[in-house]
Amino acid sequence: MIAAKVELPSGIDRMKFSEKELDDVLKVGARGVSNYLRKFYREKDASEPNKLSSRRSHFWNKQIGGSVNNPVSEGFGKVAVVIASPILPHKVKGGTITAKRAKYLTIPIHPEAYDRSARRFDDLFVIKSKKGNLLLVKPDQSSGSVPRAKFNAKKEAKKKRPNTERPRRENKPLGLKVPERETPTMQQESGFTPYYLLKKSVTQKPWPNSIPTEQQITDVFNDGVEFWASQLEERRTA
C-alpha cells in the first residue's frame, strides 16, 4: 500500500471548528487532491505515448486516473483519497511479475500485439530463436511460409495419385511443446514475424513519475483547506 499522510496547515488546527465544519474543510482540501490526481494522470498519459505502437490504450488516464476516488471520511478529523488501481504500486516500486495462471507471460514485441491478448490471433505458434528465446510468431504471408491446406483424402483419391506430402506439424497456440528446431528471429530469414516474447517472469524497474510527490499533494490539499477555512471565518464575522 502506498500512502501519504497530510497534516492540516499551521494555524488551521487551532481554529475552533465544529465537527461538521472540520469535516467540510478536510473534504474541500481532499477534493482538490482528487481533481489534481486526475489532471496529473491525464497530462502524463498525453505526454507519454506508447513507443511500440501508435495505437493508444491510455493506461495512465483510464486505468490509473480513472481509479482516483472522491474523498471519504474516516472518522473525526480524517479523510482519505484512494487510487484504487492495483497496478499503481508496481509502477511506483517496480518488482518481478511471474506467470501464474499460464505457463508464460506474453510480452508484446510487435505493434499489432500491443495491448492485445495472444488469444486474439489464431495462427500464432511457438518457436525457439537462435538466442534461446521462446517466441510466439505469425507466419509471413508474403514469404510462402504459411502452412498449406489440410490434406483432403477424397480430393486426392479423385486425382488418382499417391499422397507424397510430408505430414505437417500441427501449429498450436500457447501451452504447446516447443519445436525442436531453432528458427532465426528475423522475418526475412525465417518467414515468421515475432509477436510476443514468452517469459516465466520479468523484473521491471519503477516507472518514473508514477505518482506526484508528497509535497505536491500536501500543497494542493493545503490550498483547498486554507481557502475553505477563510470562507468559514468570513461567515462568522459577517
LINMO-V356486 format. One record per pair of residues at least 24 apart in sequence whose C-alpha atoms are under 6 Angstrom apart, sorted by the first residue. I is the first residue (numbers start at 1). GAP is how many residues later the second one is. If there is no record, write none. Layout:
BEGIN
((I/GAP) (I/GAP))
END
This chain:
BEGIN
((6/212) (25/200) (25/203) (28/196) (29/192) (29/195) (29/196) (30/41) (30/191) (31/40) (33/187) (33/188) (38/27) (41/24) (52/59) (53/58) (91/115) (91/116) (92/114) (92/115) (92/118) (93/113) (94/110) (94/111) (94/112) (95/108) (95/109) (96/106) (96/107) (97/104) (97/105) (98/102) (98/103) (99/101) (104/94) (104/95) (104/96) (105/93) (105/94) (105/95) (106/90) (106/91) (106/92) (107/89) (107/90) (108/88) (109/86) (109/87) (110/85) (113/82) (124/49) (125/46) (125/47) (125/48) (126/52) (127/51) (128/54) (129/53) (129/54) (129/55) (129/56) (130/52) (130/54) (134/64) (135/61) (135/62) (135/63) (136/58) (136/59) (136/60) (137/55) (137/56) (137/57) (137/58) (138/54) (138/55) (139/53) (140/51) (140/52) (143/48) (145/46))
END
